[in-house]
Every structure is written in C-alpha cells, then in structure tokens.
Amino acid sequence: MKLLVLGGTRFLGRHVVEDALDRGHAVTTFSRGRTPNPWPDRVAALRGDRDPRVTPGLTPLAEAPTRDFDAVVDCSGYVPRIVDASARLLAGRVRRYVFVSTVSVYADASRPGLDERAAVATLADPATEEILPHYGALKAACEAAVLRVYASRATIVRPGLIVGPFDATDRFGYWVARFVHPQLLGKRDSRAVVPAPPERPLQFIDARDLARFVVDAAERDIGGTFNAASPEGRFSMGELIRTLCVVGGAGAPTPVWLDEARLVAAGVEPWIGLPLWLPAGEPASAGMMAVDCARAEAAGLATRELADTVRATASWLAVRDNAGAWAQVLGAGLERDLVSV
C-alpha cells in the first residue's frame, strides 16, 4: 500500500508511520519539516504547509513525483478550511481518507456511554479558526469537510485521550514521571497526591494501538465513524496508580488519596494541576472518560495492557529532554503541604 500521512513525525503520526513501515508499506509524509524525519532512508518526506495561504502551501504535495496513494491518514487537521483544501486536492488521487478527530466533538459530554450517533458541537461563528476555545466544534466541522468530499470513502476516527511515547502534552506522562522517574520533577516528597476516589473511571488509548487501528482502516478500506479508546470501565485511577507503583518499584512514592473538595479548596486546577482529574462537580465532562467504543472494537481496535503503556512511556521520558516539562502541574511545596495535614 502507498500511504500518505499528513503530519507524521511527532506523536500519533510517528506511530502511524512506524506501524505502516513494519507492514512493508511505502510511506510519504507531508509536514512543515520542523521535526526531523526519523526515517530518512525509508520515508519520502515532503515539506510544505497545510494552509494554502502560507507559502509554499500544498504545492509540494500537488507536484510530488508520486501523485497517487492508496490512502491518506490526516493526523494534523484542526481548521475546516485547511482540511477542506487537502481533502479536495487529494480527492482524485486516494482511495480512502482517514481523518483523526476526537471525542471532544460531542455537543453534550455530560453522560457516559456516548456512541457515534450522538450530536456533535457546532460553531456559532463558522469562520472562526481559534482552535483552543472551539476545539471540539472545529474538529466536527473538519469531519464534515472530509465527508463532503469523500462520502463513503471517508473514515472518521474519534480517539479519546491519546497517551504513550512521544506525547508532548505530558498529561499521562506526569503520572509516569511522578511514580517511575520522580527525579524528573525535581525534589519531591516521598508521598504523592492522588485524586480520590480510586474507582474514578479513566479512558485513554495508547498511540501505538490507535496507529494500528488507523493503518488497519486504510489497509482494509474500512469506512465509517469510530470512537477509539479503551473499553468503557476497563481502567480506573486506582488501577493506574497500582500499575505505576509496580513499575516504579522501590523508588515509587506512596500514594495519598485526597478527596476533591480538599484539592479544590487548595486551588489545585483540574486537568492542569493534576492531569487526568476531572472533578465530579463538573457534570458537563462526566462522559469524557466513558465513551462507547464498541464499534471500533468490533472493527479490530485492541487495547494493550496498561503496564506496557507505562513502561514504554517511562523509557521514552528517561531519554527525552524534559526541560520545561510539567511547568503547570501541582508544585512540590503545595503537594508537601497537602500530604502533611
């Protein structure tokens, strides 16, 4: 298979490329070239810009010697106008367009069990391109742009939180660092704050599992829309911490479970100060860690053991330049105060 990856050198795209290469596929990437091509002898790397308004735009892709592909995987589409441009450019040159979206597209995430039929968010201003405040609605509009061009030749993948090696957001990585490589966070107490209760549901997807599913969809010409994360209810905060303690061994801190009221009163910011923590007092997000992924599972999505994801993330963190990481997480002083009361 000849596969084109829009993006392909940083996080999910990198794993997509690795998976495709392992299967013997011919891979071309299209990116701005800000991250070096990790496979200079195995991957054709085209440099340009997805935004046609930014020189050289899509011209290098349009003029590429290999103009036709069996499939394209779009890992870097956030703005409908820009996604529409690549979708139309490639319409006559690819069999299938796989667009990586997000479960954040859903208009109402207040209940668990959301499936692909749930309503998606819409933009009050269809012309806006402000990604952070309108992330979910913009992604939904990107999906619509792909579907308008490709119809049944489109595959929409809506992952939950993507974790694993090369995840620069450091959300899952914070917990791995805190329990497996605590020295990466500076001088810390031997006790670590963890948001109670242990049975709090968590849902995420290892980037390598997501990449395998995405390449499968391209390879097997699978169409449709799929939520893509671990099975609802499979993981919890308690299981994550237990796994981290096992992998961290004797050097792991002792977890101290604190209730949400105490954390909120202390000014700990949900999701930022303690990543993966969404308080029960925020009902609008109650379903974000419990979406229905049965459709993707039936199509072949498999979720690896949690310990595998933890170990792989820990190995990556051990060799990465961690300067500047975790600047906004719970500080050592506040954590010490919280566990000392």
C-alpha positions in Angstrom: 0.0 0.0 0.0 1.1 3.5 -0.8 0.2 5.6 2.3 0.3 9.4 2.7 0.5 10.8 6.3 -0.4 14.4 6.8 1.9 15.1 9.7 3.8 12.0 10.7 6.9 13.0 12.7 5.8 14.0 16.2 3.3 11.8 18.1 0.4 9.8 16.6 1.6 10.3 13.1 5.0 9.0 14.1 3.4 5.8 15.3 1.3 5.5 12.2 4.4 5.7 10.1 6.2 3.1 12.2 3.2 0.7 12.0 2.9 1.2 8.3 6.6 0.6 7.7 6.5 -2.5 9.9 3.9 -3.9 7.5 6.0 -3.1 4.5 4.0 -0.2 3.1 5.5 2.7 1.2 5.0 5.9 3.2 5.1 9.5 2.3 4.8 12.3 4.9 3.7 15.9 4.4 4.7 18.4 7.1 6.3 21.7 7.7 9.6 20.0 8.4 10.1 21.4 11.9 10.7 17.9 13.3 13.5 15.9 11.6 12.4 12.9 9.5 13.2 9.9 11.7 13.4 7.6 8.7 15.4 9.5 6.1 16.1 6.3 4.1 12.7 4.7 4.3 10.1 7.6 4.1 9.6 10.2 1.4 9.3 13.5 3.4 7.5 16.4 1.6 7.8 19.8 3.1 5.1 22.5 2.8 2.2 23.9 4.7 -1.3 22.6 5.0 -2.6 26.2 5.0 -2.8 27.2 1.3 -2.4 30.8 2.4 1.1 30.1 3.8 3.9 29.7 1.2 4.5 27.2 -0.2 1.2 25.7 0.9 0.2 22.4 -0.6 2.2 23.0 -3.8 4.9 20.4 -2.9 2.2 17.8 -2.4 0.5 18.7 -5.6 3.8 18.5 -7.5 5.1 15.3 -5.8 6.6 12.7 -8.2 4.3 10.1 -6.6 1.0 11.7 -7.0 -1.4 8.8 -6.2 -1.8 7.0 -2.9 -4.0 4.1 -1.7 -4.9 6.1 1.4 -4.2 9.2 3.4 -4.1 9.5 7.1 -4.8 13.0 8.4 -3.3 13.4 11.8 -2.9 17.2 11.8 -6.3 18.7 10.7 -7.8 21.3 13.1 -9.3 24.0 10.8 -12.1 23.2 8.4 -10.8 25.5 5.6 -7.4 23.8 5.7 -8.7 20.3 5.9 -11.0 21.0 3.0 -8.1 22.2 0.9 -6.1 18.9 1.4 -9.3 16.8 1.0 -10.1 18.4 -2.4 -6.5 18.3 -3.6 -6.3 14.5 -3.0 -9.9 13.6 -3.9 -8.9 12.0 -7.2 -5.6 10.6 -6.0 -6.5 8.4 -3.0 -8.9 5.6 -2.4 -9.6 6.4 1.3 -9.2 9.4 3.6 -8.8 8.5 7.2 -9.3 11.6 9.4 -8.2 11.6 13.1 -10.8 13.6 15.0 -11.6 13.5 18.8 -14.3 12.5 21.2 -14.4 16.2 22.1 -16.7 16.7 19.1 -19.7 15.7 21.1 -22.1 18.5 22.0 -23.1 17.0 25.3 -20.5 15.1 27.2 -22.4 15.1 30.5 -23.4 11.4 30.3 -21.4 8.2 29.9 -21.9 5.8 27.1 -21.8 8.3 24.2 -21.7 6.5 20.8 -21.1 7.7 17.3 -24.7 8.7 16.8 -24.6 11.4 19.5 -24.9 15.0 18.3 -21.7 16.9 17.6 -20.9 20.5 18.5 -21.4 23.3 16.0 -19.7 26.6 15.6 -21.5 29.8 16.5 -19.2 31.5 14.0 -18.4 29.1 11.1 -15.5 31.4 10.1 -13.6 31.1 13.4 -10.2 29.5 13.4 -9.5 29.8 17.1 -8.5 26.3 18.0 -8.3 26.3 21.8 -11.7 27.7 22.6 -13.5 25.9 19.8 -11.5 22.7 19.5 -14.4 20.2 19.5 -16.6 22.1 17.2 -13.8 22.8 14.8 -12.9 19.1 14.7 -16.6 18.3 14.0 -16.5 20.8 11.1 -13.3 19.2 9.8 -15.1 15.8 9.8 -17.9 17.4 7.8 -15.4 18.8 5.3 -13.9 15.3 4.7 -17.3 13.7 4.4 -18.5 16.2 1.9 -15.6 15.3 -0.4 -15.2 11.6 0.3 -18.6 10.3 1.5 -18.3 6.5 1.8 -14.6 6.7 1.1 -14.1 8.6 4.4 -13.1 7.1 7.7 -13.6 9.2 10.8 -11.7 8.1 13.9 -12.5 9.9 17.2 -9.9 9.0 19.8 -10.1 9.7 23.5 -7.0 10.9 25.3 -4.0 9.6 23.4 -1.1 8.5 25.5 2.3 6.8 25.2 5.8 7.6 23.9 6.3 10.9 22.2 3.2 12.5 23.9 4.4 16.1 24.4 1.3 17.1 26.3 2.7 15.3 29.3 -0.7 14.6 30.9 -0.3 10.8 31.2 3.5 11.4 31.3 3.1 13.4 34.6 1.9 10.3 36.4 4.6 8.1 34.9 7.3 10.6 35.9 5.9 11.1 39.4 5.9 7.4 40.2 8.5 5.8 37.9 11.0 8.7 37.5 10.2 11.1 40.3 13.6 12.8 40.0 12.4 14.3 36.7 10.0 16.5 38.7 12.8 17.8 40.9 12.9 17.4 44.7 9.6 15.9 45.7 8.1 14.4 48.9 8.1 10.6 49.1 4.3 10.8 49.2 2.3 11.7 46.1 -1.1 13.4 46.0 -3.7 11.3 44.0 -7.3 12.5 43.5 -9.8 10.2 45.2 -11.8 8.0 44.6 -9.7 5.1 43.3 -12.7 3.8 41.3 -12.7 7.0 39.2 -13.0 5.9 35.6 -10.2 6.7 33.2 -10.3 6.2 29.4 -7.4 6.7 27.0 -5.7 5.0 24.1 -2.1 4.1 23.6 -0.9 5.8 20.5 0.5 2.6 19.2 -2.9 0.9 19.4 -4.6 3.8 17.8 -2.0 3.8 15.0 -2.6 0.1 14.4 -6.3 0.7 14.1 -5.8 3.6 11.7 -3.5 1.7 9.4 -5.9 -1.2 9.5 -8.7 1.1 8.3 -6.5 2.3 5.5 -5.3 -1.1 4.6 -8.6 -2.9 4.8 -10.6 0.0 3.3 -12.8 0.3 6.4 -15.3 3.2 6.3 -17.5 4.9 8.9 -17.1 6.7 12.2 -15.4 5.2 15.2 -14.9 6.2 18.8 -11.4 4.9 19.7 -10.3 4.5 23.3 -10.0 1.8 25.9 -13.3 -0.1 26.6 -15.6 1.8 28.9 -14.8 0.9 32.5 -11.6 -1.0 31.8 -9.3 1.4 33.5 -9.6 3.5 36.7 -7.5 5.9 38.7 -6.8 3.1 41.2 -5.6 0.7 38.6 -3.4 3.3 37.1 -1.7 4.1 40.4 -1.3 0.4 41.3 0.4 -0.2 37.9 2.6 2.8 38.4 3.7 1.6 41.8 4.5 -1.8 40.4 6.5 -0.4 37.5 8.2 2.2 39.8 9.2 -0.4 42.3 11.0 0.6 45.5 11.6 4.1 44.2 7.9 4.9 43.7 6.3 7.4 46.2 3.4 6.4 48.4 0.1 7.5 47.0 -2.0 9.7 49.3 -5.6 9.8 48.2 -7.3 13.1 48.7 -10.9 14.0 48.2 -11.9 16.5 45.6 -13.2 19.1 48.0 -9.8 19.4 49.6 -8.0 19.6 46.3 -10.4 22.3 45.0 -10.1 24.3 48.3 -6.3 24.2 48.0 -6.5 25.7 44.5 -5.4 22.6 42.6 -6.5 23.1 39.0 -8.3 20.1 37.5 -6.7 18.5 34.5 -3.7 21.0 34.7 -2.5 20.8 38.3 -3.3 17.1 38.4 -3.7 15.7 34.9 -6.5 13.2 34.2 -8.5 14.6 37.1 -12.0 15.9 36.2 -14.0 16.6 39.4 -17.4 15.1 39.8 -18.6 18.7 40.3 -18.1 19.3 36.6 -21.1 17.4 35.2 -20.5 18.8 31.7 -17.5 16.5 31.4 -18.9 13.4 33.1 -18.9 11.3 29.9 -15.5 12.2 28.6 -13.8 9.3 30.3 -16.6 6.8 29.4 -17.5 6.9 25.7 -18.8 3.8 23.9 -16.1 2.3 21.7 -17.8 -1.0 20.9 -18.0 -0.2 17.2 -14.2 0.3 16.9 -13.6 -2.9 19.0 -15.8 -4.8 16.6 -13.7 -3.5 13.7 -10.5 -4.6 15.4 -9.4 -2.0 17.9 -7.4 -3.7 20.6 -6.1 -2.2 23.9 -2.8 -3.3 25.3 -2.0 -3.9 29.0 -1.7 -0.7 31.0 1.8 -1.8 32.3 3.1 -1.9 28.7 2.0 1.7 28.1 3.5 2.8 31.4 6.9 1.1 30.7 7.1 2.4 27.2 6.3 6.0 28.3 8.8 5.7 31.2 11.5 4.5 28.8 10.9 7.5 26.5 10.8 10.0 29.3 14.1 8.7 30.6 15.9 9.8 27.4 13.9 12.8 26.4 14.9 16.4 27.1 12.5 17.2 29.9 13.5 20.8 30.3 10.3 22.9 30.7 8.0 19.9 31.2 5.3 19.9 33.8 5.6 23.7 34.5 1.9 24.0 35.5 1.4 20.8 37.5 0.9 20.6 41.3 4.0 22.2 42.8 6.3 20.4 45.2 5.5 22.8 48.0 1.8 22.6 47.8 1.9 18.8 47.4 4.1 18.6 50.5 1.5 20.7 52.4 -1.4 18.6 51.3 0.1 15.3 52.3 1.3 16.6 55.6 -2.1 17.7 57.0 
